[in-house]
Amino acid sequence: QKEVEQNSGPLSVPEGAIASLNCTYSDRGSQSFFWYRQYSGKSPELIMSIYSNGDKEDGRFTAQLNKASQYVSLLIRDSQPSDSATYLCAVSYSGAGSYQLTFGKGTKLSVIP
Amino acid sequence: NAGVTQTPKFQVLKTGQSMTLQCAQDMNHNSMYWYRQDPGMGLRLIYYSASEGTTDKGEVPNGYNVSRLNKREFSLRLESAAPSQTSVYFCASSSAGNQPQHFGDGTRLSIL
């Protein structure tokens, strides 16, 4: 059973602060890692992909990957109320000759004005 | 760019009725997926199609069937709907299985 664990939250941060979202995964062979944002009543939207150890920055978002610790995180700098959403971590794994993604249950983020 | 299009957006069924959820993508993606999302359960994979002509079971396939009609279209069928299948259903596609998936807007299905 491939598992992806996230703290369900809610995580509350004040506007302008850094929000830190964490994710651990069980499959050491996983090679691809993704962060999705899902607003209430909407579909998941891809915000970051990361494939190698280290940091990857895109605007206010930074994804961090540590394969040795089986840990991936998402930092949101200068958090805005519009960042309030549920953030899903997704990890690829190989099974039955093809790849699929396993999703965590998500962390709900609230940015307080 | 339409991306991934799902129809219908909302549906109410009675127990025992059947219906087919439609999904089409215009990104020339090889792989397509059907998920259900329930409160507290996250996204669970029902069926997937790694490439045209192939389909495989995911985590929760019981009560569902799928058809990969062509490279663009992947449908999900409920043969005899049950209240436990009340959920939000998402279709997604990707260029390959280890690449990011792009989601449709979802179908909100209620079974009475």
Chai-1 contact restraints between the chains, C-beta under 6 A:
chainA,res_idxA,chainB,res_idxB,connection_type,confidence,min_distance_angstrom,max_distance_angstrom,comment,restraint_id
A,S32,B,N98,contact,1.0,0.0,6.0,A-B,restraint_1
A,F34,B,P100,contact,1.0,0.0,6.0,A-B,restraint_2
A,S43,B,F90,contact,1.0,0.0,6.0,A-B,restraint_3
A,S43,B,F103,contact,1.0,0.0,6.0,A-B,restraint_4
A,S43,B,D105,contact,1.0,0.0,6.0,A-B,restraint_5
A,S43,B,G106,contact,1.0,0.0,6.0,A-B,restraint_6
A,P44,B,F103,contact,1.0,0.0,6.0,A-B,restraint_7
A,L46,B,P100,contact,1.0,0.0,6.0,A-B,restraint_8
A,S49,B,P100,contact,1.0,0.0,6.0,A-B,restraint_9
A,S92,B,N98,contact,1.0,0.0,6.0,A-B,restraint_10
A,A96,B,D56,contact,1.0,0.0,6.0,A-B,restraint_11
A,S98,B,A50,contact,1.0,0.0,6.0,A-B,restraint_12
A,S98,B,G97,contact,1.0,0.0,6.0,A-B,restraint_13
A,Y99,B,G97,contact,1.0,0.0,6.0,A-B,restraint_14
A,Y99,B,N98,contact,1.0,0.0,6.0,A-B,restraint_15
A,Q100,B,G97,contact,1.0,0.0,6.0,A-B,restraint_16
A,F103,B,G42,contact,1.0,0.0,6.0,A-B,restraint_17
A,F103,B,L43,contact,1.0,0.0,6.0,A-B,restraint_18
A,K105,B,G42,contact,1.0,0.0,6.0,A-B,restraint_19
